[in-house]
Amino acid sequence: MFLKTGDKVRVISGKDKGKDGKVVKTIAAKNRVVVEGINKIKKHQKASQDNPQGGIADVDAPIDASNVMLIDPSTNEPTKVSFEVKDGKKVRISKKSNKPID
């Protein structure tokens, strides 16, 4: 997976197409990511000690990693990503600007 927690991404398909957000969590086994403020769902919660009132909460649901594109920090535009090994470390490279991302 080419995304990491904390990356800024743009949604390229689905109901939230065109919106930007920050990756909160990655689920590599299912190739999914949770993006802050994207793909909101309503979750019914039973009353508990932490939430004595219970009720309905808005929660960010995971979306497929193929539906988001990484935003290049140098140009603030969505870009494809390639990998290169530099000095023994695997580095993500922006295909638009050919500059390292991390």
WOKAPE-V621221 format. One line per field, one symbol per residue. ss: DSSP state (h for helix, s for strand, l for the rest). Layout:
ss = ???
This chain:
ss = lllllllssssllllllllsssssssshhhlssssllllsssssslllllllllssssssllsshhhssssllllllsslssssssllsssssslllllsll
